[in-house]
Amino acid sequence: MPGKHQQFQEPEVGCCGKYFLFGFNIVFWVLGALFLAIGLWAWGEKGVLSNISALTDLGGLDPVWLFVVVGGVMSVLGFAGCIGALRENTFLLKFFSVFLGLIFFLELATGILAFVFKDWIRDQLNLFINNNVKAYRDDIDLQNLIDFAQEYWSCCGARGPNDWNLNIYFNCTDLNPSRERCGVPFSCCVRDPAEDVLNTQCGYDVRLKLELEQQGSIHTKGCVGQFEKWLQDNLIIVAGVFVGIALLQIFGICLAQNLVSDIKAVKANW
């Protein structure tokens, strides 16, 4: 027999993949915790935490929910991926990859359904915006969100300015004692670039005018149509962002599964 010794390389956990997954997830964990903290702080400022029933009192969307939900999901995913990679815990790594895979397939299904049922999605978006129009004065965060959307997309209401009839402060009924009767929020107004001070009363009584007269002072297009136009104009950027997020998710799943395989191979060799 030759005097050579055959060497066998024992399986080992790849350090690069392990610490890359750890570093990648610790960023998500910290960001998620920050989002969650901001959401809970905002609820604390509103007194929601001391009165849990206030969570369901708002007729529209409370934007703080976005911070709480996104922060909570990011924190859970970040924790599982970070600790799972550092401690080589296969349970946490599997949880991370399954949870991330579930989110990926939900995003994919939502995209397909939105494309197939475009008319239904448009109707739901109209309904969603109008529900928030009704609750415009109920929550300052919701009010700021609607004002931002109307200013950014140069729109007013879901289909047009008359959607503000749904709000008790802006409707045109004779019994409405509000000074904002038959008006719209200032965010519907066409801004004069020469104005240094924002005129928050620019929308007063504007819907008492004829439609042609309204066009000179407020945006008369609905936010649903303007949002669709914005999507079409920025389709490449929006698609690129979604593809980038999807690739990151797939990469994270593959990395976690590869790490699980390495850990199992090492354990099997014990």
C-alpha positions as CSV (number, residue, x, y, z in Angstrom):
1,M,0.0,0.0,0.0
2,P,1.3,3.5,-0.8
3,G,2.5,5.5,2.2
4,K,0.1,8.4,1.4
5,H,-2.7,9.3,3.9
6,Q,-6.0,10.1,2.3
7,Q,-7.4,13.3,3.9
8,F,-11.1,13.9,4.3
9,Q,-12.4,17.5,4.8
10,E,-14.9,17.6,7.6
11,P,-18.1,19.6,6.8
12,E,-18.1,23.0,8.5
13,V,-20.5,26.0,8.8
14,G,-19.5,28.7,6.3
15,C,-18.4,31.8,8.2
16,C,-19.0,34.2,5.4
17,G,-22.7,33.3,5.0
18,K,-23.2,33.1,8.7
19,Y,-21.9,36.5,9.6
20,F,-23.4,38.1,6.4
21,L,-26.8,36.9,7.5
22,F,-26.1,38.1,11.0
23,G,-25.1,41.5,9.9
24,F,-27.9,41.8,7.4
25,N,-30.5,41.0,10.0
26,I,-29.1,43.0,12.9
27,V,-29.8,46.1,10.7
28,F,-33.4,45.0,10.2
29,W,-33.8,44.2,13.9
30,V,-32.6,47.7,14.9
31,L,-34.7,49.4,12.3
32,G,-37.8,47.4,13.2
33,A,-37.3,48.2,16.9
34,L,-37.0,51.9,16.0
35,F,-40.2,51.8,13.9
36,L,-42.1,49.9,16.7
37,A,-40.8,52.4,19.3
38,I,-42.0,55.4,17.2
39,G,-45.4,53.8,16.7
40,L,-45.9,53.0,20.4
41,W,-44.6,56.5,21.3
42,A,-47.2,58.1,18.9
43,W,-50.0,56.0,20.4
44,G,-48.8,57.0,23.9
45,E,-49.0,60.7,22.9
46,K,-52.5,60.1,21.6
47,G,-53.5,58.3,24.8
48,V,-54.3,55.1,22.9
49,L,-52.2,52.9,25.1
50,S,-54.2,54.0,28.2
51,N,-57.5,53.5,26.3
52,I,-57.2,50.5,24.0
53,S,-60.8,50.9,22.7
54,A,-59.5,54.1,20.9
55,L,-57.8,51.7,18.4
56,T,-61.2,51.0,16.8
57,D,-62.7,54.4,17.3
58,L,-61.2,56.0,14.2
59,G,-63.3,55.5,11.1
60,G,-60.3,55.7,8.8
61,L,-56.7,54.5,8.8
62,D,-54.4,55.5,11.7
63,P,-51.0,55.9,10.0
64,V,-49.3,54.8,13.2
65,W,-50.6,51.3,12.5
66,L,-48.0,51.2,9.6
67,F,-45.1,51.9,12.0
68,V,-46.4,49.3,14.5
69,V,-47.1,46.5,11.9
70,V,-43.9,47.1,9.8
71,G,-41.8,47.6,12.9
72,G,-43.2,44.4,14.5
73,V,-42.6,42.3,11.4
74,M,-39.1,43.6,10.9
75,S,-38.2,43.1,14.5
76,V,-39.5,39.4,14.5
77,L,-37.7,38.7,11.2
78,G,-34.5,40.5,12.3
79,F,-34.4,38.7,15.7
80,A,-35.0,35.2,14.2
81,G,-32.4,35.7,11.4
82,C,-29.8,37.4,13.7
83,I,-29.9,35.0,16.6
84,G,-30.4,32.0,14.4
85,A,-27.3,32.8,12.4
86,L,-25.2,33.7,15.5
87,R,-26.2,30.7,17.6
88,E,-26.6,28.4,14.6
89,N,-30.1,27.7,15.7
90,T,-31.9,25.7,12.9
91,F,-35.3,26.3,14.4
92,L,-34.9,30.1,14.2
93,L,-33.3,30.0,10.8
94,K,-36.2,27.8,9.4
95,F,-38.7,30.2,11.0
96,F,-36.9,33.1,9.3
97,S,-36.9,31.5,5.9
98,V,-40.6,30.3,6.1
99,F,-41.8,33.7,7.4
100,L,-39.8,35.5,4.7
101,G,-41.1,33.1,2.0
102,L,-44.7,33.7,3.2
103,I,-44.3,37.4,2.9
104,F,-42.8,37.0,-0.6
105,F,-45.7,34.8,-1.8
106,L,-48.2,37.3,-0.3
107,E,-46.6,40.1,-2.2
108,L,-46.5,38.0,-5.4
109,A,-50.2,37.0,-5.0
110,T,-51.2,40.7,-4.3
111,G,-49.4,41.9,-7.4
112,I,-51.1,39.2,-9.6
113,L,-54.5,39.9,-8.1
114,A,-54.1,43.7,-8.5
115,F,-53.3,43.1,-12.2
116,V,-56.1,40.7,-12.9
117,F,-58.8,42.5,-10.8
118,K,-57.8,46.1,-11.7
119,D,-61.4,47.4,-11.6
120,W,-62.2,45.8,-8.3
121,I,-58.9,47.2,-6.8
122,R,-59.9,50.7,-8.1
123,D,-63.3,50.4,-6.4
124,Q,-61.7,49.3,-3.1
125,L,-59.2,52.2,-3.3
126,N,-62.1,54.6,-3.9
127,L,-63.9,53.2,-0.9
128,F,-60.8,53.2,1.3
129,I,-60.0,56.9,0.4
130,N,-63.6,58.0,1.0
131,N,-63.7,56.3,4.4
132,N,-60.6,58.3,5.3
133,V,-62.2,61.4,3.9
134,K,-65.0,60.9,6.4
135,A,-62.5,60.6,9.3
136,Y,-60.3,63.5,8.2
137,R,-60.8,65.6,11.3
138,D,-60.8,62.6,13.7
139,D,-57.0,62.1,13.8
140,I,-54.2,64.6,13.2
141,D,-51.9,61.9,11.7
142,L,-54.6,60.8,9.2
143,Q,-55.2,64.5,8.4
144,N,-51.5,65.1,7.7
145,L,-51.4,61.9,5.5
146,I,-54.4,62.9,3.4
147,D,-53.0,66.5,3.0
148,F,-49.6,65.1,1.9
149,A,-51.2,62.7,-0.6
150,Q,-53.4,65.5,-2.1
151,E,-50.5,67.9,-2.4
152,Y,-48.1,65.4,-3.8
153,W,-50.5,64.0,-6.4
154,S,-52.2,67.3,-7.1
155,C,-55.6,65.8,-6.5
156,C,-58.7,66.2,-4.3
157,G,-60.9,63.4,-2.9
158,A,-61.0,59.9,-4.4
159,R,-62.8,60.8,-7.6
160,G,-63.0,64.6,-7.2
161,P,-63.7,67.5,-4.9
162,N,-67.3,66.5,-4.3
163,D,-66.2,63.5,-2.3
164,W,-65.6,66.0,0.5
165,N,-69.4,66.0,0.9
166,L,-68.9,62.8,2.8
167,N,-67.2,64.7,5.6
168,I,-69.5,66.4,8.2
169,Y,-67.4,69.6,8.2
170,F,-67.2,70.1,4.5
171,N,-70.6,68.8,3.2
172,C,-73.0,71.2,1.6
173,T,-76.2,70.5,3.6
174,D,-78.1,73.5,4.8
175,L,-77.9,72.1,8.4
176,N,-74.1,72.2,8.4
177,P,-73.0,75.1,10.6
178,S,-69.3,74.7,9.8
179,R,-67.4,77.6,8.2
180,E,-65.8,74.9,6.0
181,R,-69.2,74.1,4.5
182,C,-69.0,73.4,0.7
183,G,-65.3,73.8,0.9
184,V,-62.2,71.5,0.7
185,P,-59.0,71.2,2.7
186,F,-56.2,73.6,1.9
187,S,-54.2,70.7,0.4
188,C,-56.7,70.6,-2.6
189,C,-55.7,74.2,-3.5
190,V,-53.5,75.1,-6.4
191,R,-50.5,76.7,-4.7
192,D,-49.3,80.1,-5.9
193,P,-45.5,79.9,-6.0
194,A,-45.3,83.5,-5.0
195,E,-47.1,82.9,-1.7
196,D,-44.7,82.8,1.3
197,V,-47.4,82.0,3.8
198,L,-49.7,79.1,3.4
199,N,-53.3,80.1,3.1
200,T,-55.2,77.4,5.0
201,Q,-58.6,79.1,4.1
202,C,-58.1,78.9,0.4
203,G,-60.7,76.0,0.0
204,Y,-63.5,77.8,1.8
205,D,-66.8,77.9,-0.2
206,V,-65.0,76.8,-3.4
207,R,-67.5,74.1,-4.3
208,L,-70.3,76.8,-4.5
209,K,-68.6,77.9,-7.7
210,L,-69.1,76.4,-11.1
211,E,-66.7,73.6,-12.1
212,L,-64.8,75.8,-14.6
213,E,-64.2,78.4,-11.9
214,Q,-63.0,75.8,-9.4
215,Q,-60.2,74.7,-11.8
216,G,-58.4,77.9,-11.2
217,S,-58.2,77.6,-7.4
218,I,-58.3,73.8,-6.6
219,H,-57.2,70.5,-8.1
220,T,-60.3,68.9,-9.6
221,K,-58.9,65.5,-10.4
222,G,-59.4,62.6,-8.0
223,C,-56.5,60.9,-6.2
224,V,-57.3,57.4,-7.5
225,G,-56.8,58.6,-11.2
226,Q,-53.7,60.7,-10.3
227,F,-52.2,57.7,-8.4
228,E,-52.8,55.4,-11.4
229,K,-51.2,58.0,-13.7
230,W,-48.2,58.3,-11.3
231,L,-47.8,54.5,-11.4
232,Q,-47.8,54.5,-15.2
233,D,-45.3,57.4,-15.4
234,N,-42.9,55.7,-12.8
235,L,-43.6,52.1,-13.8
236,I,-39.9,51.2,-14.3
237,I,-38.8,52.7,-11.0
238,V,-41.7,51.0,-9.1
239,A,-41.1,47.7,-10.8
240,G,-37.4,48.0,-10.1
241,V,-38.0,48.6,-6.4
242,F,-40.3,45.6,-6.1
243,V,-37.9,43.3,-8.1
244,G,-35.1,44.5,-5.8
245,I,-37.1,43.7,-2.6
246,A,-38.1,40.3,-4.1
247,L,-34.4,39.4,-4.9
248,L,-33.3,40.4,-1.4
249,Q,-36.0,38.2,0.1
250,I,-35.0,35.2,-2.2
251,F,-31.3,35.8,-1.3
252,G,-32.1,35.8,2.4
253,I,-34.2,32.6,2.1
254,C,-31.4,30.9,0.2
255,L,-28.7,32.0,2.6
256,A,-30.7,30.8,5.6
257,Q,-31.5,27.4,4.0
258,N,-27.8,27.0,3.0
259,L,-26.8,27.7,6.6
260,V,-29.3,25.2,7.9
261,S,-27.9,22.6,5.5
262,D,-24.3,23.3,6.8
263,I,-25.4,23.0,10.4
264,K,-27.1,19.7,9.8
265,A,-24.1,18.4,7.9
266,V,-21.8,19.3,10.9
267,K,-24.2,17.7,13.4
268,A,-24.5,14.5,11.3
269,N,-20.7,14.2,11.4
270,W,-20.5,14.3,15.3
